[in-house]
């Protein structure tokens, strides 16, 4: 599993021109599920997102967790994070989990993260053509694997 976490002032995801998920201050997560991922990996990364301290404290340093800062999360599935260009210029996505395997793991990740944060985590629509808008804060962008 690979997660691109962006600290945002706001973020939204739309499908066919309709906003299906949005947040104000918090994290936008782009989530790619890889072949071989399991519940253990998913649970560990949900806990890591919950615990990571990337929100600013009173002195302007990254030292506060999302929950303690009162932030929110928007999670968007994105298999293209698993792109492999090792055999040329056209990406291979063979490392990405098949949709029938990835969707339950993505859904479990969202449920676990919601439980840790004690709030709903809005998402995009799994497998849909989505448009994501965000105002990156910092910018702060990290990759979790």
C-alpha positions, 0 to 999 in steps of 0.5 A: 500500500502506498499513500501520498498524504498532503496537508491541505487547507481544503480538498474535494473530489468530484465525479461527473461534476458532482462533489462526492467528498470534501474537507476543510483543513486536514489531510488529502490521502491518495491511496494505492493498494498493491498486490499482496497487501493485507489487513495487517498492512492496512491497519498499520497505515491507518494507525500511522496516518492517525498518529503522524504529527504534520499539523502545526503547533503554536510555534509553527512547527509540525508537532500536532496530530490531525485529531489533536488539531481538529482536522479532517481526512479525505481519502481517494483510491488511486491505483496509478500510485503503483505505476512501474516504468522499469520497462520503458516509458509506458507505465505498468500497473501489474503491482496494483491489486485487482479492483476486487481485492483492492476495494475491500482493503481500501474500504477497511482502511477508511473504516479503521481511520474513521475509528481512530479519528472518531469521525467520518472520512469522506472518499471518492468513488472507487474506480470512477474517473474523479477530479480532485481539487486541493489547496496544499498547505505548506506545501507538506506532502509525504509518502507512507508505505 
